[in-house]
Amino acid sequence: MYNLILFGPPGSGKGTQAALLVKQYGFLHISTGDMFRFELKNNTPLGQEARAYMDRGDLVPDEVTIAMLRKRVEENPDVTGIIFDGFPRTDPQAEALNELMVELGSQINALILLDINQEEVINRILGRGATSGRADDLKVDTIRTRYENFINYTNPVYAYYDKMGLAHKIDGMQKIVQVAMAVDNIVAPKLED
């Protein structure tokens, strides 16, 4: 099983690149944001708990995120690979993800950071918000908070995987096809091993 972390601030193109990888390789795409939106839409207890954090642009507590992620991975034991999108965002989450992978007899193969600046993040998310109906995509202050949280909380996660020789950085400001080619140059050789 090939396990990839797609990493980057909101609006960096993680969902777009994940969709291309799912189509090309048949991976399971796990987006913590999508999982939380499902819970919010269905007004589940987890959704209600997460709503207060997400509305402020803050991170949902680790234990909530980790429990939800574990359930999703365990529901899909036979996939050829998993794309983790929006997770891990903290060192404890990175450690919990590595522990989960070990329990499943697997490992994280790569972390790919889609590097993009704050102004581009704001422009992309406001554009997405105009059509998505997502309230958190329409407030510039919330978008800035989400970007700043990404930078402040996740730099250690990149360093964590970089020490393991698994971290890669791609210029997320490029066109979608250029980013996709750079991602594939990292993923494809490992799948051939």
GROMACS elastic network, one bead per residue, 0.5 to 0.9 nm:
[ bonds ]
;  ai    aj funct       b0    kb
    1    78     6  0.88686   500
    1    79     6  0.72817   500
    1    82     6  0.76803   500
    1   106     6  0.66997   500
    1   107     6  0.81723   500
    1   191     6  0.89868   500
    2    27     6  0.83600   500
    2    80     6  0.65175   500
    2    82     6  0.65246   500
    2    83     6  0.85262   500
    2   106     6  0.81821   500
    2   107     6  0.78129   500
    2   108     6  0.72930   500
    2   109     6  0.61841   500
    2   110     6  0.86695   500
    2   187     6  0.86218   500
    2   190     6  0.80297   500
    2   191     6  0.72597   500
    3    27     6  0.87530   500
    3    80     6  0.87211   500
    3    81     6  0.53007   500
    3    83     6  0.60352   500
    3    84     6  0.76240   500
    3   101     6  0.88197   500
    3   106     6  0.80979   500
    3   107     6  0.66403   500
    3   109     6  0.53484   500
    3   110     6  0.69849   500
    3   111     6  0.89053   500
    4    81     6  0.77508   500
    4    82     6  0.62505   500
    4    84     6  0.61292   500
    4    85     6  0.86775   500
    4   108     6  0.61097   500
    4   109     6  0.58534   500
    4   110     6  0.50752   500
    4   111     6  0.58609   500
    4   112     6  0.75474   500
    4   187     6  0.83292   500
    5    82     6  0.83465   500
    5    83     6  0.57621   500
    5    85     6  0.61868   500
    5    86     6  0.81235   500
    5    87     6  0.72425   500
    5    88     6  0.79264   500
    5   108     6  0.75591   500
    5   109     6  0.83044   500
    5   110     6  0.62781   500
    5   112     6  0.61937   500
    5   113     6  0.83581   500
    6    14     6  0.59806   500
    6    15     6  0.87048   500
    6    17     6  0.83231   500
    6    18     6  0.76056   500
    6    83     6  0.67219   500
    6    84     6  0.60327   500
    6    85     6  0.51591   500
    6    86     6  0.72568   500
    6    87     6  0.82084   500
    6   110     6  0.85542   500
    6   111     6  0.60687   500
    6   112     6  0.51663   500
    6   113     6  0.63075   500
    6   114     6  0.75097   500
    7    12     6  0.85677   500
    7    14     6  0.69484   500
    7    84     6  0.83424   500
    7    85     6  0.66027   500
    7    86     6  0.65922   500
    7    87     6  0.77644   500
    7    88     6  0.84832   500
    7    89     6  0.87197   500
    7   111     6  0.66930   500
    7   112     6  0.56528   500
    7   114     6  0.60902   500
    7   115     6  0.85308   500
    7   158     6  0.84709   500
    8    11     6  0.80570   500
    8    12     6  0.57582   500
    8    13     6  0.79553   500
    8    14     6  0.69590   500
    8    85     6  0.87485   500
    8    86     6  0.78079   500
    8   112     6  0.81929   500
    8   113     6  0.52996   500
    8   115     6  0.62256   500
    8   116     6  0.76188   500
    8   150     6  0.76672   500
    8   151     6  0.89930   500
    8   154     6  0.89369   500
    8   172     6  0.85703   500
    9    12     6  0.56026   500
    9    13     6  0.87263   500
    9    14     6  0.86362   500
    9    86     6  0.85551   500
    9   113     6  0.88963   500
    9   114     6  0.78524   500
    9   115     6  0.78402   500
    9   116     6  0.74257   500
    9   117     6  0.87855   500
    9   118     6  0.85784   500
    9   121     6  0.74204   500
    9   146     6  0.77247   500
    9   147     6  0.57728   500
    9   148     6  0.87400   500
    9   149     6  0.88193   500
    9   150     6  0.57290   500
    9   151     6  0.76207   500
   10    13     6  0.79104   500
   10    14     6  0.81640   500
   10    86     6  0.85493   500
   10   121     6  0.66405   500
   10   122     6  0.88470   500
   10   124     6  0.89425   500
   10   125     6  0.74683   500
   10   143     6  0.80158   500
   10   146     6  0.71053   500
   10   147     6  0.66176   500
   10   150     6  0.80557   500
   11    14     6  0.74407   500
   11    15     6  0.85424   500
   11   116     6  0.86603   500
   11   120     6  0.81827   500
   11   121     6  0.52698   500
   11   122     6  0.77992   500
   11   123     6  0.86841   500
   11   124     6  0.57995   500
   11   125     6  0.55635   500
   11   128     6  0.84205   500
   12    15     6  0.84574   500
   12    16     6  0.89472   500
   12   114     6  0.60624   500
   12   115     6  0.71122   500
   12   116     6  0.60906   500
   12   117     6  0.88008   500
   12   120     6  0.83883   500
   12   121     6  0.65274   500
   12   124     6  0.81032   500
   12   172     6  0.61878   500
   12   173     6  0.80337   500
   13    16     6  0.51776   500
   13    17     6  0.61427   500
   13    18     6  0.84401   500
   13   114     6  0.72572   500
   13   172     6  0.71868   500
   13   176     6  0.79566   500
   13   179     6  0.89096   500
   14    17     6  0.52458   500
   14    18     6  0.59267   500
   14    19     6  0.85564   500
   14    85     6  0.65711   500
   14    86     6  0.82995   500
   14   114     6  0.73429   500
   15    18     6  0.50161   500
   15    19     6  0.61412   500
   15    20     6  0.87241   500
   15    29     6  0.87234   500
   15    31     6  0.79081   500
   15    85     6  0.73643   500
   16    19     6  0.52683   500
   16    20     6  0.65324   500
   16    21     6  0.89055   500
   16   176     6  0.79685   500
   17    20     6  0.51329   500
   17    21     6  0.63213   500
   17    22     6  0.86722   500
   17   176     6  0.78134   500
   17   179     6  0.78211   500
   17   180     6  0.62844   500
   17   183     6  0.80293   500
   18    21     6  0.50711   500
   18    22     6  0.60899   500
   18    23     6  0.85867   500
   18    27     6  0.86539   500
   18    29     6  0.64581   500
   18    83     6  0.68071   500
   18    84     6  0.88182   500
   18    85     6  0.77946   500
   19    22     6  0.50773   500
   19    23     6  0.62031   500
   19    24     6  0.86181   500
   19    29     6  0.76503   500
   20    23     6  0.51715   500
   20    24     6  0.61472   500
   20    25     6  0.85044   500
   20   180     6  0.75786   500
   21    24     6  0.50303   500
   21    25     6  0.56825   500
   21    26     6  0.71090   500
   21    27     6  0.67607   500
   21    29     6  0.86707   500
   21    83     6  0.84121   500
   21   180     6  0.85196   500
   21   183     6  0.88908   500
   21   184     6  0.82049   500
   22    25     6  0.54585   500
   22    28     6  0.65754   500
   22    29     6  0.68290   500
   22    83     6  0.84029   500
   23    26     6  0.57352   500
   23    27     6  0.78741   500
   24    27     6  0.82743   500
   25    80     6  0.80650   500
   25    81     6  0.82335   500
   26    79     6  0.78413   500
   26    80     6  0.70215   500
   26    81     6  0.75888   500
   27    79     6  0.65223   500
   27    80     6  0.59321   500
   27    82     6  0.53169   500
   27    83     6  0.66527   500
   28    73     6  0.89575   500
   28    76     6  0.80226   500
   28    79     6  0.65327   500
   28    80     6  0.78501   500
   28    81     6  0.61911   500
   28    83     6  0.60770   500
   28    84     6  0.86270   500
   29    81     6  0.86999   500
   29    82     6  0.59174   500
   29    84     6  0.64437   500
   29    85     6  0.72611   500
   30    33     6  0.88316   500
   30    34     6  0.79607   500
   30    35     6  0.78480   500
   30    69     6  0.79291   500
   30    72     6  0.76962   500
   30    73     6  0.83088   500
   30    82     6  0.71144   500
   30    83     6  0.59585   500
   30    84     6  0.51965   500
   30    85     6  0.59509   500
   30    86     6  0.84146   500
   30    87     6  0.87439   500
   31    34     6  0.52166   500
   31    35     6  0.62803   500
   31    36     6  0.86631   500
   31    83     6  0.81178   500
   31    84     6  0.63071   500
   31    86     6  0.59575   500
   31    87     6  0.76745   500
   32    36     6  0.61124   500
   32    37     6  0.85372   500
   32    65     6  0.73919   500
   32    68     6  0.84131   500
   32    69     6  0.74377   500
   32    84     6  0.80045   500
   32    85     6  0.65368   500
   32    86     6  0.56106   500
   32    87     6  0.66064   500
   33    36     6  0.51526   500
   33    37     6  0.61362   500
   33    38     6  0.86358   500
   33    85     6  0.80902   500
   33    86     6  0.67252   500
   34    38     6  0.61480   500
   34    39     6  0.86598   500
   35    38     6  0.51555   500
   35    39     6  0.64241   500
   35    40     6  0.87160   500
   35    68     6  0.80347   500
   35    69     6  0.86505   500
   36    39     6  0.50364   500
   36    40     6  0.61056   500
   36    41     6  0.85517   500
   36    46     6  0.80275   500
   36    47     6  0.63318   500
   36    50     6  0.70693   500
   36    51     6  0.84513   500
   36    54     6  0.89844   500
   36    65     6  0.87249   500
   36    68     6  0.89695   500
   37    41     6  0.59232   500
   37    42     6  0.84414   500
   37    47     6  0.74916   500
   37    51     6  0.89446   500
   38    41     6  0.51614   500
   38    42     6  0.61878   500
   38    43     6  0.84225   500
   38    44     6  0.88191   500
   38    47     6  0.77321   500
   39    42     6  0.52476   500
   39    43     6  0.59307   500
   39    44     6  0.54349   500
   39    45     6  0.78953   500
   39    46     6  0.62737   500
   39    48     6  0.78375   500
   39    50     6  0.84084   500
   40    44     6  0.65656   500
   40    45     6  0.87171   500
   40    46     6  0.77554   500
   40    48     6  0.64387   500
   40    49     6  0.89563   500
   40    50     6  0.76183   500
   40    51     6  0.67190   500
   41    44     6  0.80174   500
   41    47     6  0.75915   500
   42    47     6  0.74500   500
   43    46     6  0.79214   500
   43    47     6  0.55179   500
   43    48     6  0.61247   500
   44    48     6  0.62137   500
   44    49     6  0.86066   500
   45    48     6  0.50983   500
   45    49     6  0.62252   500
   45    50     6  0.86141   500
   46    49     6  0.50874   500
   46    50     6  0.61053   500
   46    51     6  0.85413   500
   46    64     6  0.77387   500
   47    50     6  0.50570   500
   47    51     6  0.59280   500
   48    51     6  0.51907   500
   48    52     6  0.72673   500
   49    52     6  0.64047   500
   49    53     6  0.77020   500
   49    60     6  0.85396   500
   49    64     6  0.88989   500
   50    53     6  0.55013   500
   50    54     6  0.61859   500
   50    55     6  0.86059   500
   50    59     6  0.87924   500
   50    60     6  0.59463   500
   50    61     6  0.83650   500
   50    64     6  0.83257   500
   51    54     6  0.51822   500
   51    55     6  0.59051   500
   51    56     6  0.86442   500
   51    60     6  0.87055   500
   52    55     6  0.54823   500
   52    56     6  0.67498   500
   52    57     6  0.89915   500
   52    58     6  0.85759   500
   52    60     6  0.87741   500
   53    56     6  0.55141   500
   53    57     6  0.64184   500
   53    58     6  0.50208   500
   53    59     6  0.61840   500
   53    60     6  0.56995   500
   53    61     6  0.84738   500
   54    58     6  0.55606   500
   54    59     6  0.67214   500
   54    60     6  0.69282   500
   54   136     6  0.76832   500
   55    58     6  0.75069   500
   55   135     6  0.82770   500
   55   136     6  0.64212   500
   55   142     6  0.77530   500
   56    59     6  0.88107   500
   56   136     6  0.84801   500
   56   142     6  0.63837   500
   56   145     6  0.79334   500
   56   146     6  0.85573   500
   57   136     6  0.75965   500
   57   141     6  0.88248   500
   57   142     6  0.53599   500
   57   143     6  0.71110   500
   57   144     6  0.84883   500
   57   145     6  0.57447   500
   57   146     6  0.50225   500
   57   147     6  0.88090   500
   57   149     6  0.80391   500
   58   142     6  0.88757   500
   58   145     6  0.74666   500
   58   146     6  0.67267   500
   58   149     6  0.71263   500
   59    62     6  0.83264   500
   59    89     6  0.84945   500
   59   146     6  0.83391   500
   59   149     6  0.77021   500
   60    63     6  0.86092   500
   60    64     6  0.70147   500
   60    65     6  0.67729   500
   61    64     6  0.57007   500
   61    65     6  0.65854   500
   61    66     6  0.88172   500
   62    65     6  0.51501   500
   62    66     6  0.58825   500
   62    67     6  0.84318   500
   62    89     6  0.89803   500
   62    90     6  0.82315   500
   62    92     6  0.76797   500
   62    93     6  0.65385   500
   63    66     6  0.51970   500
   63    67     6  0.60581   500
   63    68     6  0.85487   500
   63    93     6  0.87680   500
   64    67     6  0.54401   500
   64    68     6  0.63162   500
   64    69     6  0.86895   500
   65    68     6  0.52738   500
   65    69     6  0.61242   500
   65    70     6  0.86459   500
   65    87     6  0.85082   500
   65    93     6  0.85591   500
   66    69     6  0.50750   500
   66    70     6  0.60682   500
   66    71     6  0.86485   500
   66    93     6  0.70960   500
   66    96     6  0.73820   500
   66    97     6  0.79358   500
   67    70     6  0.52471   500
   67    71     6  0.64123   500
   67    72     6  0.88926   500
   68    71     6  0.53065   500
   68    72     6  0.64889   500
   68    73     6  0.89278   500
   69    72     6  0.51414   500
   69    73     6  0.62609   500
   69    74     6  0.85878   500
   69    87     6  0.88374   500
   69    97     6  0.89322   500
   70    73     6  0.52595   500
   70    74     6  0.60995   500
   70    75     6  0.85869   500
   70    97     6  0.86872   500
   70   100     6  0.74124   500
   71    74     6  0.52068   500
   71    75     6  0.61874   500
   71    76     6  0.89736   500
   72    75     6  0.51693   500
   72    76     6  0.67577   500
   73    76     6  0.53848   500
   73    77     6  0.67167   500
   73    82     6  0.83474   500
   74    77     6  0.57119   500
   74   104     6  0.87761   500
   76    79     6  0.62058   500
   77   104     6  0.85278   500
   78    81     6  0.87394   500
   79    82     6  0.72516   500
   84    87     6  0.58085   500
   84    88     6  0.78471   500
   85    88     6  0.81761   500
   86    89     6  0.68497   500
   87    90     6  0.82658   500
   87    93     6  0.74055   500
   87    94     6  0.79282   500
   87    97     6  0.85748   500
   88    91     6  0.75662   500
   88    92     6  0.83015   500
   88    93     6  0.50541   500
   88    94     6  0.52039   500
   88    95     6  0.87500   500
   88    96     6  0.86999   500
   88    97     6  0.72717   500
   88   154     6  0.81812   500
   88   157     6  0.73684   500
   89    92     6  0.85530   500
   89    93     6  0.64798   500
   89    94     6  0.73404   500
   89   150     6  0.74399   500
   89   153     6  0.65082   500
   89   154     6  0.51986   500
   89   155     6  0.87718   500
   89   156     6  0.88533   500
   89   157     6  0.65984   500
   90    93     6  0.51843   500
   90    94     6  0.62909   500
   90    95     6  0.87530   500
   90   153     6  0.59971   500
   90   154     6  0.57980   500
   90   155     6  0.86432   500
   90   156     6  0.72578   500
   90   157     6  0.59212   500
   91    95     6  0.62041   500
   91    96     6  0.85385   500
   91   153     6  0.85837   500
   91   154     6  0.79633   500
   91   156     6  0.66279   500
   91   157     6  0.55478   500
   91   160     6  0.74329   500
   92    95     6  0.50959   500
   92    96     6  0.60733   500
   92    97     6  0.85414   500
   93    97     6  0.59838   500
   93    98     6  0.85065   500
   93   157     6  0.87734   500
   94    97     6  0.50973   500
   94    98     6  0.62036   500
   94    99     6  0.86215   500
   94   157     6  0.67545   500
   94   160     6  0.79801   500
   94   161     6  0.85716   500
   95    98     6  0.51237   500
   95    99     6  0.61971   500
   95   100     6  0.86455   500
   96    99     6  0.50257   500
   96   100     6  0.61538   500
   96   101     6  0.86381   500
   97   100     6  0.50267   500
   97   101     6  0.61819   500
   97   102     6  0.86432   500
   97   107     6  0.88522   500
   97   108     6  0.83666   500
   98   101     6  0.50846   500
   98   102     6  0.62379   500
   98   103     6  0.86692   500
   98   106     6  0.87891   500
   98   107     6  0.65687   500
   98   108     6  0.69460   500
   99   102     6  0.51180   500
   99   103     6  0.62423   500
   99   104     6  0.86985   500
   99   107     6  0.87606   500
  100   103     6  0.50489   500
  100   104     6  0.63078   500
  100   105     6  0.87089   500
  100   106     6  0.84792   500
  100   107     6  0.85574   500
  101   104     6  0.50190   500
  101   105     6  0.61932   500
  101   108     6  0.71183   500
  102   106     6  0.54110   500
  102   107     6  0.61721   500
  103   106     6  0.74883   500
  104   107     6  0.83153   500
  108   111     6  0.78022   500
  108   166     6  0.81260   500
  109   166     6  0.65301   500
  109   187     6  0.87903   500
  109   190     6  0.82153   500
  110   161     6  0.79648   500
  110   165     6  0.84178   500
  110   167     6  0.60040   500
  110   168     6  0.74239   500
  110   186     6  0.81557   500
  110   187     6  0.80199   500
  111   158     6  0.76513   500
  111   161     6  0.68747   500
  111   162     6  0.83570   500
  111   166     6  0.58641   500
  111   168     6  0.61045   500
  111   169     6  0.84560   500
  112   158     6  0.89344   500
  112   166     6  0.83552   500
  112   167     6  0.60039   500
  112   169     6  0.57988   500
  112   170     6  0.70655   500
  112   183     6  0.74729   500
  112   186     6  0.84743   500
  113   158     6  0.79141   500
  113   167     6  0.75074   500
  113   168     6  0.60965   500
  113   170     6  0.59808   500
  113   171     6  0.83483   500
  113   172     6  0.82123   500
  114   168     6  0.88348   500
  114   169     6  0.62925   500
  114   170     6  0.51218   500
  114   171     6  0.59860   500
  114   173     6  0.82815   500
  114   179     6  0.82150   500
  115   169     6  0.66500   500
  115   170     6  0.59396   500
  115   171     6  0.50993   500
  115   173     6  0.72288   500
  116   119     6  0.86532   500
  116   120     6  0.67948   500
  116   121     6  0.69587   500
  116   171     6  0.67845   500
  116   172     6  0.52046   500
  116   173     6  0.56965   500
  117   120     6  0.55901   500
  117   121     6  0.63684   500
  117   122     6  0.89604   500
  117   172     6  0.88049   500
  117   173     6  0.80413   500
  118   122     6  0.62695   500
  118   123     6  0.87214   500
  118   144     6  0.74655   500
  118   147     6  0.67214   500
  118   148     6  0.85382   500
  119   122     6  0.51206   500
  119   123     6  0.62582   500
  119   124     6  0.86364   500
  120   123     6  0.50630   500
  120   124     6  0.60365   500
  120   125     6  0.84699   500
  120   173     6  0.79506   500
  121   124     6  0.52492   500
  121   125     6  0.60401   500
  121   126     6  0.84678   500
  121   143     6  0.79490   500
  121   144     6  0.85822   500
  121   147     6  0.76495   500
  122   125     6  0.53076   500
  122   126     6  0.60152   500
  122   127     6  0.84530   500
  122   137     6  0.88637   500
  122   140     6  0.68079   500
  122   143     6  0.63443   500
  122   144     6  0.72443   500
  122   147     6  0.86825   500
  123   126     6  0.53488   500
  123   127     6  0.61580   500
  123   128     6  0.86475   500
  124   127     6  0.51022   500
  124   128     6  0.61538   500
  124   129     6  0.85455   500
  125   129     6  0.58836   500
  125   130     6  0.85512   500
  125   137     6  0.55588   500
  125   138     6  0.75593   500
  125   140     6  0.89352   500
  125   143     6  0.75257   500
  126   130     6  0.62873   500
  126   137     6  0.57821   500
  126   138     6  0.56018   500
  126   139     6  0.77876   500
  126   140     6  0.76974   500
  126   143     6  0.85703   500
  127   130     6  0.53411   500
  127   131     6  0.72400   500
  127   132     6  0.88510   500
  127   137     6  0.83578   500
  127   138     6  0.86366   500
  128   131     6  0.56328   500
  128   132     6  0.58035   500
  128   133     6  0.84302   500
  128   134     6  0.84004   500
  128   137     6  0.69081   500
  128   138     6  0.85753   500
  129   132     6  0.50088   500
  129   133     6  0.58153   500
  129   134     6  0.57203   500
  129   135     6  0.71929   500
  129   136     6  0.77639   500
  129   138     6  0.53426   500
  129   139     6  0.89443   500
  130   133     6  0.66238   500
  130   134     6  0.83697   500
  130   137     6  0.79833   500
  130   138     6  0.72567   500
  131   134     6  0.82816   500
  132   135     6  0.86268   500
  132   137     6  0.80988   500
  133   136     6  0.88480   500
  133   137     6  0.79097   500
  133   138     6  0.84572   500
  134   137     6  0.54270   500
  134   138     6  0.71889   500
  135   138     6  0.55304   500
  135   139     6  0.73971   500
  136   139     6  0.62068   500
  136   140     6  0.89320   500
  136   142     6  0.66547   500
  136   143     6  0.73250   500
  137   140     6  0.78991   500
  137   142     6  0.78881   500
  137   143     6  0.68075   500
  138   142     6  0.81864   500
  138   143     6  0.79733   500
  139   142     6  0.53111   500
  139   143     6  0.62488   500
  139   144     6  0.87130   500
  140   144     6  0.61088   500
  140   145     6  0.85818   500
  141   144     6  0.50986   500
  141   145     6  0.61951   500
  141   146     6  0.86438   500
  142   145     6  0.50307   500
  142   146     6  0.61621   500
  142   147     6  0.86287   500
  143   146     6  0.50650   500
  143   147     6  0.62007   500
  143   148     6  0.86020   500
  144   147     6  0.50770   500
  144   148     6  0.60695   500
  144   149     6  0.84654   500
  145   148     6  0.50690   500
  145   149     6  0.59632   500
  145   150     6  0.84804   500
  146   149     6  0.50884   500
  146   150     6  0.61877   500
  146   151     6  0.87732   500
  147   150     6  0.50718   500
  147   151     6  0.63691   500
  147   152     6  0.86806   500
  148   151     6  0.51004   500
  148   152     6  0.59975   500
  148   153     6  0.83595   500
  149   152     6  0.51236   500
  149   153     6  0.57198   500
  149   154     6  0.77796   500
  150   153     6  0.55422   500
  150   154     6  0.54824   500
  150   155     6  0.78672   500
  151   154     6  0.56860   500
  151   155     6  0.60290   500
  152   155     6  0.64292   500
  152   156     6  0.85071   500
  153   156     6  0.69181   500
  153   157     6  0.78562   500
  154   157     6  0.50204   500
  154   158     6  0.65392   500
  154   159     6  0.87439   500
  155   158     6  0.52699   500
  155   159     6  0.63664   500
  155   160     6  0.86511   500
  156   160     6  0.59739   500
  156   161     6  0.87878   500
  157   161     6  0.64736   500
  157   162     6  0.84316   500
  158   161     6  0.54453   500
  158   162     6  0.59521   500
  158   163     6  0.86978   500
  158   167     6  0.64876   500
  158   168     6  0.87606   500
  159   163     6  0.61281   500
  159   164     6  0.87207   500
  159   167     6  0.78168   500
  160   163     6  0.55467   500
  160   164     6  0.69507   500
  160   167     6  0.85023   500
  161   164     6  0.50405   500
  161   165     6  0.64518   500
  161   166     6  0.53282   500
  161   167     6  0.53393   500
  162   166     6  0.54941   500
  162   168     6  0.77074   500
  163   166     6  0.75597   500
  163   167     6  0.80700   500
  164   167     6  0.77295   500
  165   168     6  0.86286   500
  168   186     6  0.81583   500
  169   172     6  0.88180   500
  170   173     6  0.88260   500
  170   174     6  0.89450   500
  170   179     6  0.70450   500
  170   182     6  0.69290   500
  170   183     6  0.77032   500
  171   174     6  0.61312   500
  171   179     6  0.71752   500
  171   182     6  0.89195   500
  172   175     6  0.79132   500
  172   176     6  0.82490   500
  172   178     6  0.89943   500
  172   179     6  0.64043   500
  173   176     6  0.86475   500
  173   179     6  0.83330   500
  174   177     6  0.81178   500
  174   178     6  0.60683   500
  174   179     6  0.61370   500
  175   178     6  0.53279   500
  175   179     6  0.63670   500
  175   180     6  0.86650   500
  176   179     6  0.51917   500
  176   180     6  0.60809   500
  176   181     6  0.86717   500
  177   181     6  0.61889   500
  177   182     6  0.86932   500
  178   181     6  0.51542   500
  178   182     6  0.63448   500
  178   183     6  0.87000   500
  179   182     6  0.51197   500
  179   183     6  0.61830   500
  179   184     6  0.85867   500
  180   183     6  0.50623   500
  180   184     6  0.60525   500
  180   185     6  0.85563   500
  181   184     6  0.50558   500
  181   185     6  0.61502   500
  181   186     6  0.88570   500
  182   185     6  0.51228   500
  182   186     6  0.67474   500
  182   187     6  0.89783   500
  183   186     6  0.53393   500
  183   187     6  0.63060   500
  183   188     6  0.85023   500
  184   188     6  0.54372   500
  184   189     6  0.83264   500
  185   188     6  0.58677   500
  185   189     6  0.69274   500
  186   189     6  0.65522   500
  186   190     6  0.74221   500
  187   190     6  0.56451   500
  187   191     6  0.65817   500
  188   191     6  0.51894   500
  188   192     6  0.65073   500
  189   192     6  0.52501   500
  189   193     6  0.67111   500
  190   193     6  0.52897   500
